[in-house]
């Protein structure tokens, strides 16, 4: 345990995937490193065995080069904020008077009877189906017109059918006016007088960076519009000792991506820009829904004219592949069990700005979903599309089935 005036080379706030990845890099570089984690620190045991000091408490800044946790002061040369996110609560009358759970809390509970899930994003949809398959009655309430905004609507429509078949009751485009206690549970009040009663409520309407407990002003760390103000290399614009990584940055990326940027700049003095990474957006349902890159609607709204290939997948699933007129791949959407395993390959294809022909030329496992999608993308070999996409797709399916 650190003493009352410990001094560290690197101090990390948050023991999630990004915090652990940065700690790994710091230890490899031989830096004296401390990590503050107020929650379960079990995942940190391997790093502790290698020299990581862990303080099992919340932490906050008390100076530009000092953090306080568990009544002790910790001076640092460099620090990383990897504190994750906190639930974004709706402005709903009566919410303070009823019990509710976060998605993380609901995932660890047993049978709920009739579970009300408020939200329509990936986390809400996956949780709703999980409980429905376990035998709960589940009502998913989404205030927007459709669940899973930002995903290809054609695949969302198919997933919607799968959710209903699992037992999920969908209430989309619902206007909520309040919430109130119910005998044995809670009730959502909808516009027009409708009332949806259940035994438990989950708030899954999103999250925001967990900044309030950190006392960033004391650390001279600027915030604008509820977000850290960061340079292109994830370094604070106002305190050069401090970096950020993970979801607290408000930038979508894998933990390894942010950790690599921070490690290069903080530990090796090599500046690397946080260029947008087409990280897969995975909805962990059955079948799984994966979005990599923009949707067709987003590309068209930006003035693009993407070409689209559709590939039928087993079990009623589908893949949609987008490319520009030169054959360069722009985006993918998949609906199929096992789709998440293919997402990394598709992200790599977009990061490397590959063409459909280049993706199709990769040595992929014969008969796999990845090979089928790659061969379908090969139809985008040129601006004039001389070959028939369907002819190529059907040939792949013949081998796959």
N, C-alpha and C positions, 0 to 999 in steps of 0.2 A: 504494500500500500504506500502511496506517495506521502511524503511528509508535508508539513503545513506550508512550506515555501518551495515546493518542487519546481525544477526548471527542466523543460523538455525541448528537444529539437522539433518535434511535431506533436501537435495536440489535435485530436479528431473528435468532433461532437457527433455521435450517432453511430450505432453498430450494425446498421443494415448492410445490404450488399455493396453499396458504394463506399461506405466507411471502412468495411473490411478489406475491400480491394485496395484502397489507399494505404491502409495499415500494412498490408502485405508488401506493397512497394517500398514503404518507408523502412520496414524491417530489413528487406533485402539490401537497401542502401546503407544499412548500419546506423540508422538514426534512432535515438532514444525517443520512444513513441508512447503516448498515453491516449487511451480512447475512453470517452465518457458514454455510457449507455444505461439509461434508467430502466429499460425493460429486461427481457430475458437475454442473458449473456452467454447462453450455452454454446452458440455457434462460434464464440470467440475463444473457446478453450484451446484449439490448435495453435492460434496465434499467441496466446499467453505462454504456451510451452516454448515458443520461440523468442520470448522476451517482451511481448506486448504487455504494458501495464493497463489494467482495466479498472476504472472507477465506476461502480454500479450506482450511479446517481445522475440526476439531471444537472446540466451545466449552463452557465451564462457568463457573458463577458463582464469584467469589472474595469478593464483598461484595454487599450489597443494591443497590448502584448500579454494579457493576463486573463485567465478564466477561473471562476470559482465553482466548486462542486463539493457537496457534502461537508461544508464548513471549512474547506481548505482552498488555498490559493495556488494556482498553477501557472507559472510564467512559461512562455513558449517563444521559440524563434519563428515558427510557422504554424498555421492552424488551418484546418479544413472543416467547413460546416457541411455535414451530411445528415442533417437532422430529420429528413423525410418530410411527410405531410401530415396535416390534421384535417379531420372531416369538415367539409363545407356544408353548413347547415342552412336549410331553406328558411326564409322569413315566413313562418307559418304560425298563425295564432293558436295558442294553447300548447305549443310544443314543449315548453318548459314544465308543464304540469303532467306529462305522461312519460312513462319509461320507454326508452328506445335503445337500439343496439347499433353499433357500427358493423360493416360487413365482416371485419376480422372477428368481432365478438360472436356474431351469428354463426360463423363457420365452425366454432368450437362448441356449439350447443347441441342438445339432443332434439327430440321431436318437439314441435312448436304448436301443433294443432292447425291453426290458420295463421300463416305468416304473411304480413303485409310488407312488401318491399317497395320503398319509394326511390325511384331512379330508373334510368333506362340505358345506362352505360354498360361496358363490358363486365364490370364487377357485379353490378346489380343483376344482370341477366344470368350470369353463371351461377350466382348464389341462389336465385329463384329456381332454376332448374335442379340444382343439387338437392334442395329441400323437397321439391316436388317428387323427385325420384326416390327420396327416402320415405315418402308416404305422407308428407304434410300437404295440406291445402295451401296454395300459394297464390296471392294476388300481387301482380307487378303493376305499379302505378307510375306512368311516365307522363310528365307534363308537356313534353314536346310531341309533335305529330307522330313520330316514329321512334321505336327503340333503336339503339345503336347508331345515332347520327355520326356521319363521317365514314360509314361503311357503304359498300355497294348495295343499293336498295334491292337489286335483283336477288342477291344472296340473303339479305336480311329477310326478305319475304319468305324464302324457303326455310330459314331458321325459325321464323315466327311459327310456321306450321309444326316444326319439330318441338318447339316449346309447348305449344298447346297439346300436342300428343303426349308430352311428358306430364301434363296436368297443371301447367302454369296458366292462370287466368290473366289475360293482358287487358290493361286499361290505359290505352294510349291517348294522347291529346287531352288528358284530364286536367281540369282546372280545380285546384285545391283551394279551399277558403279557410280551413282550420283543421285542428285535431283535438279530440277530447277523450277523457277516460271512458271506458266501457266496462261493464261488469265482467271481470275475468280477462280484461285486455284493453284494447284501444280502438278508436274509430277515426277514420279519415272522413272529413266533410267535403263534399264536392259541390261545385257550383250547380245551382238548380235544385238543391235540397237533397241530393242523393247522399247516402251514408254507407261507407264500407267498413264493417267491423271485423276485427281479427283478434287473436290472442297475443300477438307480439308485433312490434314494428322495427324495421331496419331502415336506417337512413343511409342511402347509397347514392347521393346526389353529387358526388365528386369530392375533391380535396384541394387544399391550398398549402403552400409551403409553411412549415411549422417554424415561424419566426418570433412570435410574441414572447415566448419564455427566454429568449436568448439575450435580451437587453443589448441589442446591436448598437444602440446609440453610445453606450459606454465603451464599446469597442471601436467606435468611429467607423462603423460599417454602414454605408448608405443603403437605403431602401426607397424604391419608388413604386407607387401603385401596388403595394403589398409584395413586391418582388425585390430580391437582391439586385443591386446594380453591379454587373460584372463585365470585365473586359472579355475580349474574344477568347482568352485562354482560361476563363472561369476564375480569374483573380478579381478580388474586390477593387473597384475603381478608387475607393477612398482609404483603404488600409491594405498596403502592399504585402503585409504579412499573411493575409487571409485569402483562402480559396473556397470554392463550394463545389459539391459533386452530388449527383443523383437528382431525385425528384425535387429537392429543395431549390434547385436552380430554376425550376419552371420550364426546363428544356427537356423534351423527350429524347432519351438515349439510353443505351444499355449501361449498367454500372461499370463495366469494363471500359467503355468508351470514355466516360468522364474521368475514371481513375487514371487512364493512360495520359490524358491531357494534363491533369494535375501533377502526376508524377514527373512528366517531362519538364514542366515549368518549375515546379517547386523543388524537386530533388536534383535535377540535372541542368537547370537553367536554359533549357531548350524550349522556346515558345512554339506552340502548336495551336492553331485556331480550332475552336469548337464548331467545325462545319456541320451543318444539318445532316443528321444520320437517319436514313429511312428505317428506323427501328420497327420491327413488326408489331402490329396491334393485334394481340391474340385474345379472342373471347373463348374461355375454357368451357365450352358447352359440348354437347353431343348431338350432332356433329360440331366440331370446332370451326370457328370463323376466324380467318386471318386476313388482315389488310396490310399490304406492304406498299408504301408510296401513296400518291394521291388517287382519288376515285375518278371515274370518268367525268362525273358532274363537276368536280373541282377543276379538272383540266379544261373543260369546256368553258367554265365560268371565267377562267384566266385567259381565254382567247385561243386555246389549243384545239386541235382537231385530231384527237387520238384515234387510232385504229384498234379495234377490239376483236379478240379471238375468244371463243367460249369452248371449254373442254368439259364434257360430262365425266363425272367421277363416280366410283361405286357408291351404292347406298343412297342414290338420289342427290349426291353432291355435285359441285360445279367449281370450275376455275375460270376466272376472267383475267385476260392478259392484255395490257395496254402498251402500245408502242407508237412512236411518231412515224412520220412518212419515210424517214431514213432507216427505219428498222430498229432504232434504239429503244430499249425497254424503258417504260415509264412507271408501271405499277402492276401489282398483282392483287387478286382477291381470291381466296379459297374457302370453300365450305366442304369439309370432309373430316371424318375421324382420322387423326394422324396428320392433319394439315400443319400443325405447329412444328412438326419435325422438319418440314420443308422450308419453313419461313427463313431460316438463317441463309440458305442458299439463295433465295430470292432477294434478300436484303443485300447480299454480296454482289449480286448481279446489278442492282441499282447503284450501289456505291461505286462500282467500277465502270458504270455507264456502258454496260455491255449491250450488244445488239442481240436480237433473237437468234441469229446464226451462231454467234459466239457461245451463247448459253446452250444451244442444241449440240455444240461440238464437245461439250464437257463429258468426260468419262464417268457417267452416273450409273448406279446399280440398275441392271436390266430388270424391267418389269416394275420398277418403283414409281411412286407418284411423282418424284422429282424428275425422272426420265420422261414421263408422260408430259409434264408441264414444259420441260425444256424443249422437247420435240415439237410441241404445239407452238412454242415461241419461235421456233425456227421458221415458221411460215412468214414471219416478218423479216425476210431476208433483204428486202429492198423496197424502194418507194413505190414501185408499180405492182407489187404483190403478184408476180407471175404465176406462182403455184397456188393451188387450192388449199386454204387452211383446213377445210373439213376433210379433204383427202388425206392430208398428213395426220390429222387428229385421229381419224378412224383407223389408220394403219397402226398408230401407237396403241389404241384401245384393243385392237385385235391381239396384239402381243401381250398386253397387260392382263386381260381377262382369262 
